[in-house]
Amino acid sequence: MNFEFPSNNLFRLESGLAKLNKKARKLGTPEITFTEVGRSFKKVASGDPDRPFKKVEMVEVEVNGEVPEIAGWKLVASLDHDLGVTIVNYFPGLDGEIVKLPEEYRTRKPYCDHCHTHKVKKHSIIIENIESGEMKQVGKTCLKDFFDKDIQAYLSYWGWFSGLIMELEDEESEFYGHGGGDYRFEIETVLEVAFCAVRQWGYVKSGEMGATKEAVAEYFFTKDSKVRNAYQFEESDKANAAAAIEWVKNNEETSDFILNLKGVVEIGDILAKHFGLAAAIVPTYHRAMVAKREAANRVPTKYFGEVGKRQKLGEAKLVALITVEGYYGYSYLHIFANEAEGYKFKWFASSDQGLEEGATYNLVGFVKAHEEYKGEKQTAVVRVKAEEIAPANEAEAA
């Protein structure tokens, strides 16, 4: 997992990890290490009208480690409770592993399953029993009963690293020259700024240089009118913000990402620390609208030919090639599509046929079955012969 922050704060990383790793050795858990990847300079708003910009040297580091497993329990996620809405932040263990939380932890009121009280106010932690898989929602003060008092050091680490960039932004003397504090911002306005920023400069995900969430923060916190005037708003930005909010509200997906987006929309007046989630609504909404338009223009799928006969299947593009490991070895799933006609062919081959995704082929095969997958009609075929069709410019050159 990579992070980027001002290089003059590198000592905080080094000293913090030294302390945490000392405790890790005592607890017998893996130590956390980091490698410096590179450095660059970044132009940021200073907050000083006489000197509106300053250059900050940024350092990018790659961090490796594991969330500790102590006394039979492991950390799963932290929950932010804000205005009756719960935002989920996973402890990924730096290995990309994500555990899906039961829905109840998003809908229940802040609560501690250990001391059975509602004294939890703003933050709680989800822990999981390694052997039984049982999950509990626990207040930070009760964690010592499951782990060790030193677990607070690990929580400090995870809270620090998962929100490192935002934390540094909040430090007036070291980064942007402003702090998020407890100020709240209307989601409609935040999204209007985000749509404007993405339209002008493109979307940049959190953790990268020039992240969109930083552009949003800069607009709200800069004291320099020239910086703010760089945001050239159009009517479409406000209209897209309103449409995106309605799209998020009506989205029926249940992924944690979408549920977090629904959370910030439901909060309405959000904190600066949630600018990243708000900014992520923009590309997510754009992708959804593109997919919707493509679906509207797509020819409905239909079955090909007669089951039980070998026949010419015509031209089709190989849109997916998936290697599947089974009991008897590997098989190769080929998905071909003729979008103009609405045909999709599914072919399992027992060996690699050397076909390339994106290439178009003339197909002959035996129609085995007519099937349906995710609402689309597919024709399952076997004993396929595929002859590649050269692109028009290559055929002419030959």
C-alpha positions as CSV (number, residue, x, y, z in Angstrom):
1,M,0.0,0.0,0.0
2,N,1.5,3.4,-1.0
3,F,1.1,6.7,0.7
4,E,2.3,10.2,-0.2
5,F,2.9,13.1,2.3
6,P,5.2,16.0,2.9
7,S,8.8,14.8,3.2
8,N,9.4,16.9,6.4
9,N,7.0,14.6,8.1
10,L,9.0,11.5,7.3
11,F,10.4,11.5,10.7
12,R,6.9,10.9,12.1
13,L,6.7,7.8,10.1
14,E,10.1,6.5,11.2
15,S,9.7,7.3,14.9
16,G,6.1,6.1,14.9
17,L,7.0,2.7,13.3
18,A,9.9,2.3,15.7
19,K,7.6,2.5,18.7
20,L,5.0,0.3,17.1
21,N,7.5,-2.3,16.0
22,K,8.9,-2.4,19.5
23,K,5.5,-3.3,20.8
24,A,5.0,-5.7,17.9
25,R,8.1,-7.7,18.9
26,K,6.7,-8.0,22.5
27,L,3.4,-9.2,21.2
28,G,4.9,-11.5,18.7
29,T,3.2,-10.0,15.7
30,P,4.7,-9.0,12.3
31,E,6.6,-5.8,12.2
32,I,5.6,-2.9,9.8
33,T,8.1,-1.8,7.2
34,F,8.3,0.9,4.6
35,T,10.3,1.7,1.5
36,E,10.7,5.1,0.0
37,V,9.5,5.1,-3.6
38,G,10.3,8.6,-4.8
39,R,10.1,12.3,-4.2
40,S,8.5,15.2,-6.0
41,F,7.5,18.9,-5.5
42,K,4.0,20.0,-5.3
43,K,2.5,23.5,-5.6
44,V,-0.1,24.2,-2.9
45,A,-2.0,27.2,-1.6
46,S,-0.3,28.8,1.3
47,G,-3.2,30.8,2.7
48,D,-1.1,33.9,2.6
49,P,-2.5,36.6,0.1
50,D,1.0,38.1,-0.3
51,R,2.5,34.7,-1.2
52,P,-0.4,32.6,-2.4
53,F,1.6,29.5,-3.3
54,K,4.3,27.4,-1.8
55,K,6.2,24.3,-2.9
56,V,6.1,21.3,-0.7
57,E,8.5,18.3,-1.2
58,M,6.4,15.2,-1.2
59,V,7.7,11.7,-0.5
60,E,5.9,8.5,-1.6
61,V,6.4,5.4,0.5
62,E,5.3,1.8,0.2
63,V,4.2,0.3,3.5
64,N,4.0,-3.5,4.2
65,G,2.6,-5.2,7.3
66,E,-0.3,-7.1,8.8
67,V,-3.1,-6.2,11.1
68,P,-2.3,-8.1,14.4
69,E,-4.1,-11.2,15.5
70,I,-3.9,-11.3,19.3
71,A,-5.5,-13.7,21.8
72,G,-7.7,-15.2,19.2
73,W,-9.1,-12.0,17.8
74,K,-8.3,-9.7,14.8
75,L,-9.4,-6.2,13.8
76,V,-11.8,-6.0,10.9
77,A,-13.0,-2.4,10.5
78,S,-13.5,0.9,12.3
79,L,-16.9,2.6,12.2
80,D,-17.5,6.4,12.0
81,H,-20.8,7.3,13.5
82,D,-21.9,10.7,12.2
83,L,-25.4,12.2,12.4
84,G,-27.1,8.8,12.6
85,V,-25.1,7.4,9.6
86,T,-22.3,4.8,9.8
87,I,-19.3,4.9,7.5
88,V,-17.2,1.7,7.3
89,N,-13.4,1.9,7.1
90,Y,-11.8,-1.6,6.7
91,F,-8.5,-2.6,8.2
92,P,-7.2,-4.3,5.0
93,G,-4.1,-5.8,6.5
94,L,-2.1,-4.3,3.7
95,D,-2.7,-7.5,1.6
96,G,-5.9,-6.5,-0.2
97,E,-8.1,-8.8,1.9
98,I,-11.6,-7.4,2.6
99,V,-14.2,-8.9,4.8
100,K,-17.9,-8.1,4.1
101,L,-19.6,-6.8,7.2
102,P,-23.2,-7.9,8.1
103,E,-25.7,-5.2,7.3
104,E,-26.7,-4.8,10.9
105,Y,-23.5,-2.9,11.7
106,R,-24.5,-0.2,9.3
107,T,-28.1,0.2,10.6
108,R,-27.8,-0.3,14.3
109,K,-27.2,2.6,16.7
110,P,-23.7,2.9,18.1
111,Y,-23.3,0.1,20.6
112,C,-20.7,-1.9,22.4
113,D,-21.4,-5.7,22.4
114,H,-18.9,-6.2,25.2
115,C,-20.1,-3.9,27.9
116,H,-23.7,-3.8,26.4
117,T,-24.0,0.0,26.5
118,H,-24.6,2.8,24.0
119,K,-21.8,4.8,25.4
120,V,-20.1,4.6,22.0
121,K,-20.5,7.9,20.4
122,K,-18.4,8.7,17.3
123,H,-16.2,5.6,16.7
124,S,-16.3,1.9,17.3
125,I,-14.3,-1.2,16.1
126,I,-15.4,-4.4,14.6
127,I,-13.4,-7.4,15.7
128,E,-13.6,-11.1,14.6
129,N,-12.8,-14.3,16.5
130,I,-10.3,-16.2,14.4
131,E,-11.6,-19.6,15.3
132,S,-15.4,-19.1,15.3
133,G,-15.8,-16.2,12.9
134,E,-17.9,-14.4,15.5
135,M,-18.0,-10.6,15.1
136,K,-18.4,-8.0,17.7
137,Q,-18.8,-4.2,17.7
138,V,-16.7,-2.8,20.5
139,G,-15.8,0.6,21.9
140,K,-12.2,1.5,21.8
141,T,-11.9,1.5,25.6
142,C,-13.1,-2.1,25.7
143,L,-10.6,-3.4,23.2
144,K,-8.1,-4.1,25.9
145,D,-10.3,-6.9,27.2
146,F,-9.9,-8.8,23.9
147,F,-6.4,-7.9,22.9
148,D,-4.0,-6.1,25.2
149,K,-3.6,-2.5,26.2
150,D,-0.9,-2.2,23.5
151,I,-3.6,-2.7,20.9
152,Q,-4.2,1.0,21.2
153,A,-0.8,1.6,19.6
154,Y,-1.9,-0.5,16.5
155,L,-5.2,1.4,16.3
156,S,-3.2,4.6,16.3
157,Y,-1.1,3.2,13.5
158,W,-4.1,2.2,11.4
159,G,-6.0,5.4,12.1
160,W,-2.8,7.4,11.2
161,F,-2.0,5.6,8.0
162,S,-5.5,5.1,6.6
163,G,-6.1,8.8,6.9
164,L,-2.6,10.1,6.6
165,I,-3.0,12.6,3.8
166,M,-6.1,14.1,5.3
167,E,-4.5,14.4,8.7
168,L,-1.5,16.2,7.2
169,E,-3.9,18.6,5.4
170,D,-5.3,19.4,8.8
171,E,-2.0,20.5,10.2
172,E,-1.8,24.2,9.5
173,S,2.0,24.6,9.8
174,E,2.9,21.6,7.6
175,F,0.7,21.2,4.6
176,Y,-2.2,23.2,3.1
177,G,-2.3,25.9,5.7
178,H,-5.9,25.1,6.8
179,G,-7.7,22.6,9.0
180,G,-10.9,20.7,8.5
181,G,-11.9,21.1,12.1
182,D,-15.6,20.5,12.7
183,Y,-16.8,22.6,9.8
184,R,-19.5,21.0,7.7
185,F,-20.2,21.4,4.0
186,E,-23.4,20.8,2.1
187,I,-23.0,17.7,0.0
188,E,-24.7,19.5,-3.0
189,T,-22.0,22.2,-3.0
190,V,-19.2,19.8,-2.4
191,L,-20.3,17.7,-5.4
192,E,-20.7,20.8,-7.6
193,V,-17.1,21.7,-6.8
194,A,-16.0,18.1,-7.5
195,F,-17.8,17.9,-10.8
196,C,-16.2,21.2,-11.8
197,A,-12.8,20.0,-10.8
198,V,-13.1,16.7,-12.7
199,R,-14.5,18.5,-15.8
200,Q,-11.5,20.9,-15.8
201,W,-8.6,18.7,-14.6
202,G,-9.9,15.1,-14.7
203,Y,-10.5,12.8,-11.8
204,V,-7.5,11.8,-9.7
205,K,-8.0,9.2,-7.0
206,S,-7.0,9.8,-3.4
207,G,-3.3,9.2,-2.6
208,E,-2.1,10.4,-6.0
209,M,-0.6,13.8,-6.8
210,G,-3.4,16.4,-7.4
211,A,-6.1,14.2,-6.0
212,T,-9.6,15.5,-6.7
213,K,-10.4,15.5,-3.0
214,E,-7.5,18.0,-2.6
215,A,-8.9,20.2,-5.3
216,V,-12.2,20.2,-3.4
217,A,-10.5,21.0,-0.1
218,E,-8.5,23.8,-1.8
219,Y,-11.6,25.5,-3.1
220,F,-13.2,25.6,0.4
221,F,-10.1,26.5,2.4
222,T,-8.0,28.8,0.2
223,K,-7.8,32.4,1.1
224,D,-6.5,33.4,-2.4
225,S,-9.2,34.7,-4.7
226,K,-7.1,33.8,-7.8
227,V,-7.0,30.2,-6.7
228,R,-10.7,30.1,-6.3
229,N,-11.4,31.8,-9.6
230,A,-9.6,29.0,-11.3
231,Y,-12.7,26.9,-10.8
232,Q,-14.8,27.9,-13.8
233,F,-18.3,26.6,-12.9
234,E,-20.9,25.7,-15.4
235,E,-24.6,25.0,-15.1
236,S,-23.9,21.4,-15.8
237,D,-21.9,21.0,-12.6
238,K,-24.8,21.9,-10.4
239,A,-27.2,19.8,-12.5
240,N,-24.8,16.8,-12.4
241,A,-24.4,17.2,-8.6
242,A,-28.2,17.0,-8.1
243,A,-28.6,14.1,-10.5
244,A,-25.7,12.2,-8.9
245,I,-27.2,12.6,-5.5
246,E,-30.5,11.1,-6.7
247,W,-28.6,8.3,-8.4
248,V,-26.8,7.4,-5.2
249,K,-30.0,7.5,-3.1
250,N,-31.7,5.2,-5.5
251,N,-28.8,2.8,-6.1
252,E,-29.7,-0.7,-5.0
253,E,-26.1,-2.1,-4.9
254,T,-25.0,-3.4,-1.5
255,S,-21.2,-3.1,-1.8
256,D,-19.5,-1.4,1.0
257,F,-18.3,1.3,-1.4
258,I,-21.7,2.2,-2.6
259,L,-23.1,2.0,1.0
260,N,-20.5,4.5,2.1
261,L,-21.4,6.8,-0.8
262,K,-25.1,6.6,0.3
263,G,-23.9,7.4,3.8
264,V,-22.2,10.7,2.9
265,V,-25.3,11.7,0.8
266,E,-27.6,10.8,3.8
267,I,-25.4,12.8,6.2
268,G,-25.9,15.8,3.9
269,D,-23.7,18.3,5.7
270,I,-20.3,16.4,5.6
271,L,-17.0,16.8,7.3
272,A,-13.8,17.6,5.3
273,K,-12.5,14.1,6.1
274,H,-15.2,12.7,3.8
275,F,-14.3,14.9,0.8
276,G,-12.6,11.8,-0.7
277,L,-15.8,9.7,-0.6
278,A,-17.8,12.7,-2.0
279,A,-15.3,13.2,-4.9
280,A,-15.5,9.5,-5.7
281,I,-19.2,9.9,-6.5
282,V,-18.2,11.8,-9.7
283,P,-16.4,9.0,-11.7
284,T,-18.8,6.4,-10.2
285,Y,-21.8,8.4,-11.5
286,H,-20.1,9.0,-14.9
287,R,-19.4,5.3,-15.4
288,A,-23.0,4.4,-14.5
289,M,-24.4,6.9,-17.0
290,V,-22.1,5.6,-19.8
291,A,-23.1,2.0,-19.0
292,K,-26.8,3.1,-19.0
293,R,-26.4,4.7,-22.5
294,E,-24.5,1.7,-23.8
295,A,-27.2,-0.6,-22.5
296,A,-29.9,1.5,-24.2
297,N,-28.2,1.3,-27.5
298,R,-27.2,-2.3,-27.3
299,V,-29.1,-4.9,-29.4
300,P,-31.0,-7.3,-27.1
301,T,-29.3,-10.6,-26.8
302,K,-30.9,-13.7,-28.5
303,Y,-30.1,-17.3,-29.0
304,F,-28.3,-18.6,-32.0
305,G,-29.4,-21.5,-34.2
306,E,-30.8,-24.9,-33.3
307,V,-29.6,-26.9,-30.3
308,G,-27.9,-30.2,-31.3
309,K,-26.5,-29.1,-34.7
310,R,-23.1,-28.1,-35.9
311,Q,-23.3,-24.9,-37.9
312,K,-21.6,-21.7,-39.0
313,L,-21.8,-19.2,-36.1
314,G,-20.5,-16.3,-38.1
315,E,-18.2,-13.4,-37.0
316,A,-17.8,-12.6,-33.3
317,K,-15.2,-10.9,-31.1
318,L,-13.5,-12.6,-28.3
319,V,-14.5,-10.3,-25.4
320,A,-13.3,-12.5,-22.5
321,L,-10.8,-15.4,-22.0
322,I,-10.9,-16.9,-18.5
323,T,-8.7,-19.7,-17.2
324,V,-10.6,-22.0,-14.9
325,E,-8.9,-24.4,-12.5
326,G,-10.8,-27.6,-11.9
327,Y,-10.4,-31.1,-10.4
328,Y,-8.9,-32.5,-13.7
329,G,-6.7,-29.4,-14.5
330,Y,-7.3,-26.2,-16.3
331,S,-10.0,-25.3,-18.8
332,Y,-10.4,-22.1,-20.9
333,L,-13.7,-20.2,-21.0
334,H,-14.1,-18.2,-24.2
335,I,-16.8,-15.6,-24.5
336,F,-17.5,-14.3,-28.0
337,A,-19.9,-11.6,-28.9
338,N,-21.6,-10.3,-32.1
339,E,-23.1,-7.2,-30.7
340,A,-24.6,-6.0,-34.0
341,E,-26.7,-9.2,-34.1
342,G,-27.1,-9.7,-30.4
343,Y,-25.4,-13.1,-30.1
344,K,-23.1,-14.3,-27.3
345,F,-21.3,-17.6,-27.5
346,K,-19.8,-19.5,-24.5
347,W,-17.1,-22.1,-25.2
348,F,-15.1,-24.2,-22.7
349,A,-11.9,-25.5,-24.3
350,S,-9.7,-28.2,-22.5
351,S,-6.5,-26.6,-23.8
352,D,-5.2,-23.1,-24.6
353,Q,-6.2,-22.4,-28.2
354,G,-3.9,-19.3,-28.5
355,L,-6.8,-16.9,-29.2
356,E,-6.5,-13.2,-28.2
357,E,-9.0,-11.1,-26.4
358,G,-10.2,-8.3,-28.7
359,A,-9.6,-10.2,-31.9
360,T,-12.5,-11.1,-34.2
361,Y,-13.0,-14.6,-35.5
362,N,-15.1,-16.6,-38.0
363,L,-16.7,-19.4,-35.9
364,V,-18.0,-22.8,-36.7
365,G,-19.3,-25.0,-33.8
366,F,-21.8,-27.4,-32.4
367,V,-24.7,-25.7,-30.5
368,K,-24.9,-27.5,-27.2
369,A,-27.5,-25.4,-25.3
370,H,-29.3,-22.1,-25.0
371,E,-28.6,-20.5,-21.6
372,E,-29.1,-17.3,-19.7
373,Y,-26.6,-15.4,-17.5
374,K,-27.3,-12.2,-15.6
375,G,-30.3,-11.5,-17.8
376,E,-28.5,-12.1,-21.1
377,K,-29.1,-14.9,-23.5
378,Q,-26.0,-17.0,-24.3
379,T,-25.5,-19.9,-26.7
380,A,-23.2,-22.6,-25.3
381,V,-21.1,-24.2,-28.1
382,V,-18.5,-27.0,-28.3
383,R,-16.0,-28.3,-30.8
384,V,-15.4,-24.8,-32.1
385,K,-13.2,-23.9,-35.0
386,A,-12.1,-20.3,-34.9
387,E,-10.4,-18.5,-37.8
388,E,-9.1,-15.0,-37.1
389,I,-10.3,-12.2,-39.3
390,A,-7.5,-9.7,-40.0
391,P,-8.4,-5.9,-39.5
392,A,-9.3,-4.1,-42.7
393,N,-6.0,-2.1,-42.9
394,E,-4.0,-5.3,-42.4
395,A,-5.9,-7.2,-45.1
396,E,-5.4,-4.3,-47.5
397,A,-1.7,-4.2,-46.8
398,A,-1.4,-7.9,-47.4
